[in-house]
């Protein structure tokens, strides 16, 4: 934690126009300018902030600090606010590990080295899964590389050992084909993959995998296991960026959940998923037609994260089967519309057919059926 004098030295370097842009993203509107000495910003709740414009004034740093402290809360400390102002728009994820040593802010250097590499791979390959949804990667999409390279570490915090990661919403050089920015979609994929591996669902072979899960993600999570086995714990805290232009469209978390507890079994579960993915060649690739019959909106979850899961009645030969799939947030939004309008869908996927209810092992594509004539007689 910085001292007040350190903070003021750092804040004194921030350009007032940058602070003004930040205020606008937080919902403030610029009202007027007073002789080029300061700008006045007003929130929707009629709260006024006075932004000084002359960095040479001796009280400039203190006045800016007073503005920034307006946005400090339990979810976001002053270092986070400074990072959000000077860095591109970013979500913030904290990976927190507790061992007997971390109470004093220390961690084995060897584990820190392994954890940083493993976290990089979790973000890289979750972004790769978001970009192309494959089960295994030897060549990583360029968009995933750009996202991972533009994530930044923040400062650690006392009481445990915290690796703070700023995840860019719009990594430069990447174009998103979905409604949400590529960076936000990649960060949501990291969260959903971790949430799945931390849950009992990952132990059930009948559970469909998150669409962005792959062997590299599962292997990276295994490598995050601390060396000590007693008195250790790990968790991930998520702080989504608040912006007028970017919404959290459908988060894998419930509205009031901001922390994912890894729990003691996540590492063995990650190994189980990695082993399960090795057997993917045994599963069948199918293109199936059907109707979404369940959105699982109210399905209870022990780990309280949203599943984005759907059940689809599909026609297979002359028979009908139920198929369960986990979708990306953008796909799930479409699934809600298709379900409400009774629209037939096409599913291009690798299917796990070993149980009575089939599950999607790798989803290549789900879309509204364009063959309306055939779709109308699908279940007749």
FENNOR-V182583 format. One record per helix or strand of 2 or more residues. SS is the DSSP state (H for helix, E for strand). FROM is the first residue (numbers start at 0). TO is the last residue. If there is no record, write none. Layout:
BEGIN
ss from to
SS FROM TO
SS FROM TO
END
This chain:
BEGIN
ss from to
H 3 10
H 15 24
E 28 33
E 37 41
E 47 51
H 59 68
H 77 85
E 89 97
H 101 103
H 108 131
H 141 149
E 151 152
E 160 167
H 181 197
H 199 202
H 214 222
E 232 238
E 258 260
H 265 281
E 283 293
E 308 315
E 318 325
H 328 339
E 344 351
E 357 367
H 371 375
END
